[in-house]
Amino acid sequence: MNEALRSAHEMRISALRNGDYATVDLYVAEELIYCSPHGKIQNKSEVFEKFLSGEVMIERMDIIESEILEYDKTAIISYTIDFKMLENNLPTEGMVRSTAVYIEFDDGWKLVSQHQTLVNDHLKIKTS
């Protein structure tokens, strides 16, 4: 197992959880392609704008399970997260299955693509 890869992934998740977007930035490539649990495609600046503006705030993000496949300088991490967040001041919590693609650049492993899928039987959205 590549410890630098595992560390980059865990540092990115921890920084997201703690609202440390400067650290998150270190582990996300400029070319990021992100597909939200609702199917919306976003680039890095669109994703970061939601966090930096306070539109999205993570309250809990715990990795439940993960599996890592590594191929030279490319890796795929499939994992499940138990999360709680506020989006536009509306609380949402539940489980998300994520597939993340990392590439090893000269300055370390960075996320280049992520696709998330809601685990519907565990999602709770409060509308008021």
Backbone atoms as SQL, in Angstrom:
CREATE TABLE atoms (id INTEGER PRIMARY KEY, chain TEXT, resi INTEGER, resn TEXT, atom TEXT, x REAL, y REAL, z REAL);
INSERT INTO atoms VALUES
  (1, 'A', 1, 'MET', 'N', 0.832, -1.187, 0.000),
  (2, 'A', 1, 'MET', 'CA', 0.000, 0.000, 0.000),
  (3, 'A', 1, 'MET', 'C', 0.877, 1.252, 0.000),
  (4, 'A', 2, 'ASN', 'N', 0.530, 2.204, -0.812),
  (5, 'A', 2, 'ASN', 'CA', 1.259, 3.454, -0.925),
  (6, 'A', 2, 'ASN', 'C', 0.828, 4.395, 0.206),
  (7, 'A', 3, 'GLU', 'N', 1.709, 4.600, 1.169),
  (8, 'A', 3, 'GLU', 'CA', 1.360, 5.431, 2.334),
  (9, 'A', 3, 'GLU', 'C', 1.175, 6.897, 1.962),
  (10, 'A', 4, 'ALA', 'N', 1.919, 7.389, 0.971),
  (11, 'A', 4, 'ALA', 'CA', 1.759, 8.788, 0.543),
  (12, 'A', 4, 'ALA', 'C', 0.367, 9.004, -0.043),
  (13, 'A', 5, 'LEU', 'N', -0.135, 8.026, -0.797),
  (14, 'A', 5, 'LEU', 'CA', -1.486, 8.103, -1.360),
  (15, 'A', 5, 'LEU', 'C', -2.527, 8.094, -0.250),
  (16, 'A', 6, 'ARG', 'N', -2.424, 7.122, 0.647),
  (17, 'A', 6, 'ARG', 'CA', -3.379, 7.026, 1.751),
  (18, 'A', 6, 'ARG', 'C', -3.367, 8.303, 2.590),
  (19, 'A', 7, 'SER', 'N', -2.193, 8.826, 2.852),
  (20, 'A', 7, 'SER', 'CA', -2.069, 10.051, 3.632),
  (21, 'A', 7, 'SER', 'C', -2.721, 11.236, 2.920),
  (22, 'A', 8, 'ALA', 'N', -2.496, 11.369, 1.613),
  (23, 'A', 8, 'ALA', 'CA', -3.106, 12.476, 0.851),
  (24, 'A', 8, 'ALA', 'C', -4.619, 12.410, 0.923),
  (25, 'A', 9, 'HIS', 'N', -5.172, 11.221, 0.756),
  (26, 'A', 9, 'HIS', 'CA', -6.634, 11.048, 0.811),
  (27, 'A', 9, 'HIS', 'C', -7.166, 11.399, 2.205),
  (28, 'A', 10, 'GLU', 'N', -6.535, 10.864, 3.232),
  (29, 'A', 10, 'GLU', 'CA', -6.991, 11.125, 4.602),
  (30, 'A', 10, 'GLU', 'C', -6.810, 12.590, 4.988),
  (31, 'A', 11, 'MET', 'N', -5.724, 13.219, 4.535),
  (32, 'A', 11, 'MET', 'CA', -5.512, 14.644, 4.820),
  (33, 'A', 11, 'MET', 'C', -6.578, 15.500, 4.139),
  (34, 'A', 12, 'ARG', 'N', -6.946, 15.150, 2.902),
  (35, 'A', 12, 'ARG', 'CA', -7.991, 15.893, 2.182),
  (36, 'A', 12, 'ARG', 'C', -9.326, 15.784, 2.913),
  (37, 'A', 13, 'ILE', 'N', -9.688, 14.587, 3.314),
  (38, 'A', 13, 'ILE', 'CA', -10.962, 14.383, 4.026),
  (39, 'A', 13, 'ILE', 'C', -10.936, 15.117, 5.362),
  (40, 'A', 14, 'SER', 'N', -9.855, 15.002, 6.104),
  (41, 'A', 14, 'SER', 'CA', -9.742, 15.677, 7.399),
  (42, 'A', 14, 'SER', 'C', -9.839, 17.190, 7.235),
  (43, 'A', 15, 'ALA', 'N', -9.168, 17.725, 6.231),
  (44, 'A', 15, 'ALA', 'CA', -9.210, 19.171, 6.001),
  (45, 'A', 15, 'ALA', 'C', -10.620, 19.620, 5.611),
  (46, 'A', 16, 'LEU', 'N', -11.316, 18.834, 4.799),
  (47, 'A', 16, 'LEU', 'CA', -12.712, 19.147, 4.468),
  (48, 'A', 16, 'LEU', 'C', -13.564, 19.189, 5.734),
  (49, 'A', 17, 'ARG', 'N', -13.396, 18.180, 6.560),
  (50, 'A', 17, 'ARG', 'CA', -14.152, 18.071, 7.806),
  (51, 'A', 17, 'ARG', 'C', -13.914, 19.285, 8.704),
  (52, 'A', 18, 'ASN', 'N', -12.670, 19.789, 8.683),
  (53, 'A', 18, 'ASN', 'CA', -12.293, 20.892, 9.574),
  (54, 'A', 18, 'ASN', 'C', -12.413, 22.273, 8.934),
  (55, 'A', 19, 'GLY', 'N', -12.892, 22.332, 7.688),
  (56, 'A', 19, 'GLY', 'CA', -13.038, 23.619, 7.023),
  (57, 'A', 19, 'GLY', 'C', -11.713, 24.265, 6.657),
  (58, 'A', 20, 'ASP', 'N', -10.666, 23.469, 6.507),
  (59, 'A', 20, 'ASP', 'CA', -9.331, 23.962, 6.172),
  (60, 'A', 20, 'ASP', 'C', -9.138, 23.842, 4.652),
  (61, 'A', 21, 'TYR', 'N', -9.693, 24.805, 3.915),
  (62, 'A', 21, 'TYR', 'CA', -9.719, 24.711, 2.458),
  (63, 'A', 21, 'TYR', 'C', -8.360, 24.986, 1.824),
  (64, 'A', 22, 'ALA', 'N', -7.464, 25.662, 2.533),
  (65, 'A', 22, 'ALA', 'CA', -6.096, 25.839, 2.028),
  (66, 'A', 22, 'ALA', 'C', -5.404, 24.482, 1.943),
  (67, 'A', 23, 'THR', 'N', -5.628, 23.632, 2.944),
  (68, 'A', 23, 'THR', 'CA', -5.050, 22.286, 2.918),
  (69, 'A', 23, 'THR', 'C', -5.753, 21.421, 1.886),
  (70, 'A', 24, 'VAL', 'N', -7.074, 21.516, 1.787),
  (71, 'A', 24, 'VAL', 'CA', -7.802, 20.757, 0.761),
  (72, 'A', 24, 'VAL', 'C', -7.212, 21.072, -0.610),
  (73, 'A', 25, 'ASP', 'N', -6.940, 22.352, -0.846),
  (74, 'A', 25, 'ASP', 'CA', -6.404, 22.803, -2.133),
  (75, 'A', 25, 'ASP', 'C', -5.106, 22.089, -2.504),
  (76, 'A', 26, 'LEU', 'N', -4.298, 21.746, -1.520),
  (77, 'A', 26, 'LEU', 'CA', -3.028, 21.062, -1.778),
  (78, 'A', 26, 'LEU', 'C', -3.225, 19.668, -2.375),
  (79, 'A', 27, 'TYR', 'N', -4.383, 19.073, -2.138),
  (80, 'A', 27, 'TYR', 'CA', -4.644, 17.698, -2.544),
  (81, 'A', 27, 'TYR', 'C', -5.667, 17.575, -3.670),
  (82, 'A', 28, 'VAL', 'N', -6.013, 18.710, -4.302),
  (83, 'A', 28, 'VAL', 'CA', -6.985, 18.708, -5.394),
  (84, 'A', 28, 'VAL', 'C', -6.345, 19.362, -6.618),
  (85, 'A', 29, 'ALA', 'N', -6.349, 18.651, -7.735),
  (86, 'A', 29, 'ALA', 'CA', -5.768, 19.175, -8.971),
  (87, 'A', 29, 'ALA', 'C', -6.632, 20.292, -9.541),
  (88, 'A', 30, 'GLU', 'N', -5.994, 21.208, -10.243),
  (89, 'A', 30, 'GLU', 'CA', -6.716, 22.318, -10.880),
  (90, 'A', 30, 'GLU', 'C', -7.751, 21.813, -11.873),
  (91, 'A', 31, 'GLU', 'N', -7.489, 20.658, -12.486),
  (92, 'A', 31, 'GLU', 'CA', -8.367, 20.113, -13.525),
  (93, 'A', 31, 'GLU', 'C', -9.520, 19.278, -12.968),
  (94, 'A', 32, 'LEU', 'N', -9.791, 19.367, -11.685),
  (95, 'A', 32, 'LEU', 'CA', -10.808, 18.526, -11.047),
  (96, 'A', 32, 'LEU', 'C', -12.123, 18.483, -11.830),
  (97, 'A', 33, 'ILE', 'N', -12.653, 17.265, -11.953),
  (98, 'A', 33, 'ILE', 'CA', -14.013, 17.051, -12.436),
  (99, 'A', 33, 'ILE', 'C', -14.756, 16.385, -11.281),
  (100, 'A', 34, 'TYR', 'N', -15.802, 17.041, -10.793),
  (101, 'A', 34, 'TYR', 'CA', -16.547, 16.538, -9.639),
  (102, 'A', 34, 'TYR', 'C', -17.998, 16.332, -10.040),
  (103, 'A', 35, 'CYS', 'N', -18.527, 15.164, -9.725),
  (104, 'A', 35, 'CYS', 'CA', -19.945, 14.879, -9.937),
  (105, 'A', 35, 'CYS', 'C', -20.588, 14.705, -8.570),
  (106, 'A', 36, 'SER', 'N', -21.499, 15.620, -8.240),
  (107, 'A', 36, 'SER', 'CA', -22.135, 15.624, -6.920),
  (108, 'A', 36, 'SER', 'C', -23.087, 14.444, -6.767),
  (109, 'A', 37, 'PRO', 'N', -23.521, 14.188, -5.536),
  (110, 'A', 37, 'PRO', 'CA', -24.481, 13.109, -5.319),
  (111, 'A', 37, 'PRO', 'C', -25.807, 13.329, -6.050),
  (112, 'A', 38, 'HIS', 'N', -26.042, 14.566, -6.511),
  (113, 'A', 38, 'HIS', 'CA', -27.270, 14.885, -7.238),
  (114, 'A', 38, 'HIS', 'C', -27.041, 14.932, -8.745),
  (115, 'A', 39, 'GLY', 'N', -25.821, 14.545, -9.186),
  (116, 'A', 39, 'GLY', 'CA', -25.533, 14.452, -10.604),
  (117, 'A', 39, 'GLY', 'C', -25.026, 15.732, -11.248),
  (118, 'A', 40, 'LYS', 'N', -24.728, 16.755, -10.473),
  (119, 'A', 40, 'LYS', 'CA', -24.238, 18.017, -11.033),
  (120, 'A', 40, 'LYS', 'C', -22.720, 17.947, -11.213),
  (121, 'A', 41, 'ILE', 'N', -22.252, 18.292, -12.418),
  (122, 'A', 41, 'ILE', 'CA', -20.828, 18.315, -12.722),
  (123, 'A', 41, 'ILE', 'C', -20.282, 19.700, -12.384),
  (124, 'A', 42, 'GLN', 'N', -19.172, 19.728, -11.652),
  (125, 'A', 42, 'GLN', 'CA', -18.549, 20.990, -11.258),
  (126, 'A', 42, 'GLN', 'C', -17.038, 20.899, -11.426),
  (127, 'A', 43, 'ASN', 'N', -16.414, 22.058, -11.647),
  (128, 'A', 43, 'ASN', 'CA', -14.957, 22.110, -11.673),
  (129, 'A', 43, 'ASN', 'C', -14.453, 22.539, -10.295),
  (130, 'A', 44, 'LYS', 'N', -13.153, 22.639, -10.148),
  (131, 'A', 44, 'LYS', 'CA', -12.572, 22.943, -8.839),
  (132, 'A', 44, 'LYS', 'C', -13.056, 24.285, -8.295),
  (133, 'A', 45, 'SER', 'N', -13.058, 25.316, -9.117),
  (134, 'A', 45, 'SER', 'CA', -13.454, 26.635, -8.608),
  (135, 'A', 45, 'SER', 'C', -14.917, 26.651, -8.180),
  (136, 'A', 46, 'GLU', 'N', -15.782, 25.921, -8.873),
  (137, 'A', 46, 'GLU', 'CA', -17.196, 25.858, -8.489),
  (138, 'A', 46, 'GLU', 'C', -17.372, 25.131, -7.157),
  (139, 'A', 47, 'VAL', 'N', -16.636, 24.047, -6.972),
  (140, 'A', 47, 'VAL', 'CA', -16.715, 23.294, -5.714),
  (141, 'A', 47, 'VAL', 'C', -16.214, 24.162, -4.557),
  (142, 'A', 48, 'PHE', 'N', -15.058, 24.785, -4.733),
  (143, 'A', 48, 'PHE', 'CA', -14.475, 25.589, -3.663),
  (144, 'A', 48, 'PHE', 'C', -15.334, 26.804, -3.337),
  (145, 'A', 49, 'GLU', 'N', -15.976, 27.399, -4.327),
  (146, 'A', 49, 'GLU', 'CA', -16.825, 28.572, -4.079),
  (147, 'A', 49, 'GLU', 'C', -17.948, 28.239, -3.106),
  (148, 'A', 50, 'LYS', 'N', -18.538, 27.057, -3.232),
  (149, 'A', 50, 'LYS', 'CA', -19.628, 26.657, -2.321),
  (150, 'A', 50, 'LYS', 'C', -19.142, 26.569, -0.874),
  (151, 'A', 51, 'PHE', 'N', -17.927, 26.061, -0.688),
  (152, 'A', 51, 'PHE', 'CA', -17.379, 25.973, 0.660),
  (153, 'A', 51, 'PHE', 'C', -16.955, 27.341, 1.181),
  (154, 'A', 52, 'LEU', 'N', -16.234, 28.092, 0.364),
  (155, 'A', 52, 'LEU', 'CA', -15.698, 29.384, 0.813),
  (156, 'A', 52, 'LEU', 'C', -16.793, 30.409, 1.090),
  (157, 'A', 53, 'SER', 'N', -17.913, 30.306, 0.377),
  (158, 'A', 53, 'SER', 'CA', -19.027, 31.238, 0.587),
  (159, 'A', 53, 'SER', 'C', -19.876, 30.852, 1.798),
  (160, 'A', 54, 'GLY', 'N', -19.678, 29.638, 2.314),
  (161, 'A', 54, 'GLY', 'CA', -20.494, 29.155, 3.428),
  (162, 'A', 54, 'GLY', 'C', -21.784, 28.503, 2.977),
  (163, 'A', 55, 'GLU', 'N', -21.992, 28.396, 1.664),
  (164, 'A', 55, 'GLU', 'CA', -23.200, 27.751, 1.147),
  (165, 'A', 55, 'GLU', 'C', -23.259, 26.284, 1.569),
  (166, 'A', 56, 'VAL', 'N', -22.076, 25.652, 1.623),
  (167, 'A', 56, 'VAL', 'CA', -21.961, 24.265, 2.068),
  (168, 'A', 56, 'VAL', 'C', -21.020, 24.225, 3.262),
  (169, 'A', 57, 'MET', 'N', -21.475, 23.592, 4.339),
  (170, 'A', 57, 'MET', 'CA', -20.652, 23.440, 5.547),
  (171, 'A', 57, 'MET', 'C', -20.751, 21.997, 6.026),
  (172, 'A', 58, 'ILE', 'N', -19.601, 21.360, 6.162),
  (173, 'A', 58, 'ILE', 'CA', -19.538, 19.972, 6.632),
  (174, 'A', 58, 'ILE', 'C', -19.582, 19.967, 8.156),
  (175, 'A', 59, 'GLU', 'N', -20.478, 19.175, 8.715),
  (176, 'A', 59, 'GLU', 'CA', -20.539, 19.001, 10.167),
  (177, 'A', 59, 'GLU', 'C', -19.937, 17.666, 10.595),
  (178, 'A', 60, 'ARG', 'N', -20.092, 16.657, 9.742),
  (179, 'A', 60, 'ARG', 'CA', -19.532, 15.331, 10.046),
  (180, 'A', 60, 'ARG', 'C', -19.180, 14.663, 8.715),
  (181, 'A', 61, 'MET', 'N', -18.043, 13.987, 8.684),
  (182, 'A', 61, 'MET', 'CA', -17.641, 13.248, 7.492),
  (183, 'A', 61, 'MET', 'C', -16.737, 12.113, 7.951),
  (184, 'A', 62, 'ASP', 'N', -17.322, 10.948, 8.135),
  (185, 'A', 62, 'ASP', 'CA', -16.585, 9.789, 8.633),
  (186, 'A', 62, 'ASP', 'C', -16.505, 8.712, 7.556),
  (187, 'A', 63, 'ILE', 'N', -15.285, 8.284, 7.269),
  (188, 'A', 63, 'ILE', 'CA', -15.108, 7.201, 6.304),
  (189, 'A', 63, 'ILE', 'C', -15.493, 5.893, 6.980),
  (190, 'A', 64, 'ILE', 'N', -16.430, 5.180, 6.382),
  (191, 'A', 64, 'ILE', 'CA', -16.924, 3.917, 6.930),
  (192, 'A', 64, 'ILE', 'C', -16.090, 2.747, 6.400),
  (193, 'A', 65, 'GLU', 'N', -15.809, 2.781, 5.097),
  (194, 'A', 65, 'GLU', 'CA', -15.026, 1.717, 4.468),
  (195, 'A', 65, 'GLU', 'C', -14.344, 2.296, 3.242),
  (196, 'A', 66, 'SER', 'N', -13.229, 1.688, 2.851),
  (197, 'A', 66, 'SER', 'CA', -12.563, 2.133, 1.627),
  (198, 'A', 66, 'SER', 'C', -11.775, 0.993, 1.006),
  (199, 'A', 67, 'GLU', 'N', -11.590, 1.120, -0.305),
  (200, 'A', 67, 'GLU', 'CA', -10.800, 0.158, -1.066),
  (201, 'A', 67, 'GLU', 'C', -9.952, 0.958, -2.040),
  (202, 'A', 68, 'ILE', 'N', -8.685, 0.620, -2.141),
  (203, 'A', 68, 'ILE', 'CA', -7.762, 1.365, -2.986),
  (204, 'A', 68, 'ILE', 'C', -7.166, 0.448, -4.049),
  (205, 'A', 69, 'LEU', 'N', -7.225, 0.899, -5.295),
  (206, 'A', 69, 'LEU', 'CA', -6.564, 0.232, -6.412),
  (207, 'A', 69, 'LEU', 'C', -5.526, 1.204, -6.948),
  (208, 'A', 70, 'GLU', 'N', -4.293, 0.744, -7.093),
  (209, 'A', 70, 'GLU', 'CA', -3.226, 1.623, -7.543),
  (210, 'A', 70, 'GLU', 'C', -2.577, 1.057, -8.799),
  (211, 'A', 71, 'TYR', 'N', -2.394, 1.924, -9.790),
  (212, 'A', 71, 'TYR', 'CA', -1.780, 1.561, -11.057),
  (213, 'A', 71, 'TYR', 'C', -0.723, 2.603, -11.396),
  (214, 'A', 72, 'ASP', 'N', 0.527, 2.328, -11.045),
  (215, 'A', 72, 'ASP', 'CA', 1.632, 3.231, -11.315),
  (216, 'A', 72, 'ASP', 'C', 1.363, 4.591, -10.664),
  (217, 'A', 73, 'LYS', 'N', 1.094, 5.626, -11.429),
  (218, 'A', 73, 'LYS', 'CA', 0.888, 6.967, -10.881),
  (219, 'A', 73, 'LYS', 'C', -0.588, 7.370, -10.859),
  (220, 'A', 74, 'THR', 'N', -1.470, 6.379, -10.966),
  (221, 'A', 74, 'THR', 'CA', -2.915, 6.605, -10.922),
  (222, 'A', 74, 'THR', 'C', -3.515, 5.680, -9.871),
  (223, 'A', 75, 'ALA', 'N', -4.482, 6.204, -9.118),
  (224, 'A', 75, 'ALA', 'CA', -5.135, 5.377, -8.097),
  (225, 'A', 75, 'ALA', 'C', -6.626, 5.676, -8.074),
  (226, 'A', 76, 'ILE', 'N', -7.392, 4.648, -7.753),
  (227, 'A', 76, 'ILE', 'CA', -8.834, 4.770, -7.594),
  (228, 'A', 76, 'ILE', 'C', -9.154, 4.371, -6.162),
  (229, 'A', 77, 'ILE', 'N', -9.857, 5.258, -5.473),
  (230, 'A', 77, 'ILE', 'CA', -10.283, 4.954, -4.103),
  (231, 'A', 77, 'ILE', 'C', -11.799, 4.960, -4.084),
  (232, 'A', 78, 'SER', 'N', -12.375, 3.841, -3.717),
  (233, 'A', 78, 'SER', 'CA', -13.815, 3.713, -3.553),
  (234, 'A', 78, 'SER', 'C', -14.091, 3.671, -2.058),
  (235, 'A', 79, 'TYR', 'N', -14.968, 4.552, -1.591),
  (236, 'A', 79, 'TYR', 'CA', -15.209, 4.605, -0.158),
  (237, 'A', 79, 'TYR', 'C', -16.628, 5.077, 0.147),
  (238, 'A', 80, 'THR', 'N', -17.064, 4.779, 1.351),
  (239, 'A', 80, 'THR', 'CA', -18.375, 5.203, 1.832),
  (240, 'A', 80, 'THR', 'C', -18.174, 6.170, 2.983),
  (241, 'A', 81, 'ILE', 'N', -18.947, 7.254, 2.955),
  (242, 'A', 81, 'ILE', 'CA', -18.869, 8.273, 4.003),
  (243, 'A', 81, 'ILE', 'C', -20.231, 8.417, 4.671),
  (244, 'A', 82, 'ASP', 'N', -20.202, 8.498, 5.985),
  (245, 'A', 82, 'ASP', 'CA', -21.372, 8.889, 6.779),
  (246, 'A', 82, 'ASP', 'C', -21.180, 10.383, 7.032),
  (247, 'A', 83, 'PHE', 'N', -22.122, 11.204, 6.565),
  (248, 'A', 83, 'PHE', 'CA', -21.917, 12.643, 6.629),
  (249, 'A', 83, 'PHE', 'C', -23.119, 13.389, 7.183),
  (250, 'A', 84, 'LYS', 'N', -22.842, 14.608, 7.610),
  (251, 'A', 84, 'LYS', 'CA', -23.878, 15.568, 7.972),
  (252, 'A', 84, 'LYS', 'C', -23.362, 16.926, 7.520),
  (253, 'A', 85, 'MET', 'N', -24.199, 17.665, 6.800),
  (254, 'A', 85, 'MET', 'CA', -23.782, 18.966, 6.308),
  (255, 'A', 85, 'MET', 'C', -24.956, 19.925, 6.240),
  (256, 'A', 86, 'LEU', 'N', -24.629, 21.183, 6.103),
  (257, 'A', 86, 'LEU', 'CA', -25.624, 22.210, 5.834),
  (258, 'A', 86, 'LEU', 'C', -25.395, 22.696, 4.416),
  (259, 'A', 87, 'GLU', 'N', -26.445, 22.728, 3.624),
  (260, 'A', 87, 'GLU', 'CA', -26.374, 23.293, 2.279),
  (261, 'A', 87, 'GLU', 'C', -27.497, 24.299, 2.161),
  (262, 'A', 88, 'ASN', 'N', -27.125, 25.562, 1.975),
  (263, 'A', 88, 'ASN', 'CA', -28.099, 26.656, 1.988),
  (264, 'A', 88, 'ASN', 'C', -28.915, 26.640, 3.277),
  (265, 'A', 89, 'ASN', 'N', -28.242, 26.391, 4.393),
  (266, 'A', 89, 'ASN', 'CA', -28.829, 26.347, 5.736),
  (267, 'A', 89, 'ASN', 'C', -29.806, 25.201, 5.957),
  (268, 'A', 90, 'LEU', 'N', -29.866, 24.247, 5.054),
  (269, 'A', 90, 'LEU', 'CA', -30.714, 23.073, 5.236),
  (270, 'A', 90, 'LEU', 'C', -29.840, 21.878, 5.598),
  (271, 'A', 91, 'PRO', 'N', -30.128, 21.233, 6.739),
  (272, 'A', 91, 'PRO', 'CA', -29.317, 20.072, 7.128),
  (273, 'A', 91, 'PRO', 'C', -29.619, 18.851, 6.264),
  (274, 'A', 92, 'THR', 'N', -28.565, 18.160, 5.901),
  (275, 'A', 92, 'THR', 'CA', -28.662, 16.906, 5.165),
  (276, 'A', 92, 'THR', 'C', -27.679, 15.941, 5.806),
  (277, 'A', 93, 'GLU', 'N', -28.114, 14.708, 5.986),
  (278, 'A', 93, 'GLU', 'CA', -27.196, 13.707, 6.507),
  (279, 'A', 93, 'GLU', 'C', -27.521, 12.361, 5.913),
  (280, 'A', 94, 'GLY', 'N', -26.514, 11.493, 5.913),
  (281, 'A', 94, 'GLY', 'CA', -26.714, 10.162, 5.376),
  (282, 'A', 94, 'GLY', 'C', -25.411, 9.539, 4.941),
  (283, 'A', 95, 'MET', 'N', -25.530, 8.665, 3.953),
  (284, 'A', 95, 'MET', 'CA', -24.380, 7.925, 3.453),
  (285, 'A', 95, 'MET', 'C', -24.177, 8.265, 1.978),
  (286, 'A', 96, 'VAL', 'N', -22.909, 8.395, 1.606),
  (287, 'A', 96, 'VAL', 'CA', -22.537, 8.642, 0.217),
  (288, 'A', 96, 'VAL', 'C', -21.445, 7.646, -0.155),
  (289, 'A', 97, 'ARG', 'N', -21.589, 7.046, -1.319),
  (290, 'A', 97, 'ARG', 'CA', -20.540, 6.196, -1.886),
  (291, 'A', 97, 'ARG', 'C', -19.769, 7.077, -2.854),
  (292, 'A', 98, 'SER', 'N', -18.449, 7.097, -2.729),
  (293, 'A', 98, 'SER', 'CA', -17.597, 7.934, -3.569),
  (294, 'A', 98, 'SER', 'C', -16.575, 7.097, -4.315),
  (295, 'A', 99, 'THR', 'N', -16.298, 7.513, -5.538),
  (296, 'A', 99, 'THR', 'CA', -15.192, 6.975, -6.301),
  (297, 'A', 99, 'THR', 'C', -14.290, 8.155, -6.625),
  (298, 'A', 100, 'ALA', 'N', -13.065, 8.104, -6.136),
  (299, 'A', 100, 'ALA', 'CA', -12.112, 9.197, -6.311),
  (300, 'A', 100, 'ALA', 'C', -10.922, 8.701, -7.122),
  (301, 'A', 101, 'VAL', 'N', -10.493, 9.506, -8.081),
  (302, 'A', 101, 'VAL', 'CA', -9.324, 9.185, -8.893),
  (303, 'A', 101, 'VAL', 'C', -8.218, 10.175, -8.524),
  (304, 'A', 102, 'TYR', 'N', -7.087, 9.629, -8.145),
  (305, 'A', 102, 'TYR', 'CA', -5.911, 10.423, -7.797),
  (306, 'A', 102, 'TYR', 'C', -4.811, 10.159, -8.820),
  (307, 'A', 103, 'ILE', 'N', -4.000, 11.186, -9.074),
  (308, 'A', 103, 'ILE', 'CA', -2.807, 11.053, -9.912),
  (309, 'A', 103, 'ILE', 'C', -1.628, 11.555, -9.101),
  (310, 'A', 104, 'GLU', 'N', -0.507, 10.865, -9.232),
  (311, 'A', 104, 'GLU', 'CA', 0.697, 11.302, -8.539),
  (312, 'A', 104, 'GLU', 'C', 1.444, 12.301, -9.425),
  (313, 'A', 105, 'PHE', 'N', 1.479, 13.555, -8.981),
  (314, 'A', 105, 'PHE', 'CA', 2.212, 14.620, -9.661),
  (315, 'A', 105, 'PHE', 'C', 3.575, 14.762, -8.984),
  (316, 'A', 106, 'ASP', 'N', 4.417, 15.645, -9.502),
  (317, 'A', 106, 'ASP', 'CA', 5.742, 15.865, -8.913),
  (318, 'A', 106, 'ASP', 'C', 5.646, 16.294, -7.452),
  (319, 'A', 107, 'ASP', 'N', 4.560, 17.039, -7.113),
  (320, 'A', 107, 'ASP', 'CA', 4.400, 17.516, -5.736),
  (321, 'A', 107, 'ASP', 'C', 3.456, 16.656, -4.906),
  (322, 'A', 108, 'GLY', 'N', 3.149, 15.442, -5.363),
  (323, 'A', 108, 'GLY', 'CA', 2.364, 14.514, -4.561),
  (324, 'A', 108, 'GLY', 'C', 1.058, 14.091, -5.227),
  (325, 'A', 109, 'TRP', 'N', 0.288, 13.281, -4.499),
  (326, 'A', 109, 'TRP', 'CA', -0.986, 12.753, -4.983),
  (327, 'A', 109, 'TRP', 'C', -2.062, 13.828, -4.900),
  (328, 'A', 110, 'LYS', 'N', -2.854, 13.943, -5.996),
  (329, 'A', 110, 'LYS', 'CA', -3.946, 14.921, -6.032),
  (330, 'A', 110, 'LYS', 'C', -5.189, 14.293, -6.635),
  (331, 'A', 111, 'LEU', 'N', -6.322, 14.705, -6.096),
  (332, 'A', 111, 'LEU', 'CA', -7.613, 14.280, -6.606),
  (333, 'A', 111, 'LEU', 'C', -7.854, 14.952, -7.955),
  (334, 'A', 112, 'VAL', 'N', -8.178, 14.164, -8.982),
  (335, 'A', 112, 'VAL', 'CA', -8.478, 14.730, -10.299),
  (336, 'A', 112, 'VAL', 'C', -9.939, 14.538, -10.687),
  (337, 'A', 113, 'SER', 'N', -10.592, 13.552, -10.085),
  (338, 'A', 113, 'SER', 'CA', -11.997, 13.312, -10.393),
  (339, 'A', 113, 'SER', 'C', -12.659, 12.617, -9.208),
  (340, 'A', 114, 'GLN', 'N', -13.911, 13.000, -8.980),
  (341, 'A', 114, 'GLN', 'CA', -14.675, 12.338, -7.924),
  (342, 'A', 114, 'GLN', 'C', -16.130, 12.270, -8.351),
  (343, 'A', 115, 'HIS', 'N', -16.701, 11.093, -8.155),
  (344, 'A', 115, 'HIS', 'CA', -18.120, 10.872, -8.435),
  (345, 'A', 115, 'HIS', 'C', -18.763, 10.345, -7.173),
  (346, 'A', 116, 'GLN', 'N', -19.843, 10.988, -6.751),
  (347, 'A', 116, 'GLN', 'CA', -20.518, 10.568, -5.529),
  (348, 'A', 116, 'GLN', 'C', -21.943, 10.132, -5.835),
  (349, 'A', 117, 'THR', 'N', -22.391, 9.117, -5.102),
  (350, 'A', 117, 'THR', 'CA', -23.739, 8.585, -5.240),
  (351, 'A', 117, 'THR', 'C', -24.357, 8.470, -3.856),
  (352, 'A', 118, 'LEU', 'N', -25.563, 8.991, -3.720),
  (353, 'A', 118, 'LEU', 'CA', -26.275, 8.863, -2.450),
  (354, 'A', 118, 'LEU', 'C', -26.679, 7.415, -2.221),
  (355, 'A', 119, 'VAL', 'N', -26.541, 6.974, -1.002),
  (356, 'A', 119, 'VAL', 'CA', -27.088, 5.689, -0.590),
  (357, 'A', 119, 'VAL', 'C', -28.470, 6.034, -0.043),
  (358, 'A', 120, 'ASN', 'N', -29.473, 5.959, -0.920),
  (359, 'A', 120, 'ASN', 'CA', -30.787, 6.563, -0.680),
  (360, 'A', 120, 'ASN', 'C', -31.470, 6.125, 0.607),
  (361, 'A', 121, 'ASP', 'N', -31.327, 4.879, 0.975),
  (362, 'A', 121, 'ASP', 'CA', -32.048, 4.434, 2.161),
  (363, 'A', 121, 'ASP', 'C', -31.459, 5.011, 3.444),
  (364, 'A', 122, 'HIS', 'N', -30.382, 5.773, 3.345),
  (365, 'A', 122, 'HIS', 'CA', -29.770, 6.377, 4.523),
  (366, 'A', 122, 'HIS', 'C', -29.790, 7.904, 4.500),
  (367, 'A', 123, 'LEU', 'N', -30.429, 8.515, 3.485),
  (368, 'A', 123, 'LEU', 'CA', -30.393, 9.974, 3.340),
  (369, 'A', 123, 'LEU', 'C', -31.562, 10.632, 4.064),
  (370, 'A', 124, 'LYS', 'N', -31.224, 11.689, 4.803),
  (371, 'A', 124, 'LYS', 'CA', -32.252, 12.485, 5.491),
  (372, 'A', 124, 'LYS', 'C', -32.041, 13.941, 5.143),
  (373, 'A', 125, 'ILE', 'N', -33.019, 14.556, 4.496),
  (374, 'A', 125, 'ILE', 'CA', -32.966, 15.971, 4.156),
  (375, 'A', 125, 'ILE', 'C', -34.107, 16.653, 4.891),
  (376, 'A', 126, 'LYS', 'N', -33.765, 17.665, 5.662),
  (377, 'A', 126, 'LYS', 'CA', -34.803, 18.425, 6.358),
  (378, 'A', 126, 'LYS', 'C', -35.112, 19.650, 5.523),
  (379, 'A', 127, 'THR', 'N', -36.380, 19.885, 5.252),
  (380, 'A', 127, 'THR', 'CA', -36.778, 20.974, 4.367),
  (381, 'A', 127, 'THR', 'C', -37.251, 22.203, 5.118),
  (382, 'A', 128, 'SER', 'N', -37.238, 22.168, 6.409),
  (383, 'A', 128, 'SER', 'CA', -37.655, 23.366, 7.154),
  (384, 'A', 128, 'SER', 'C', -36.755, 23.592, 8.350);
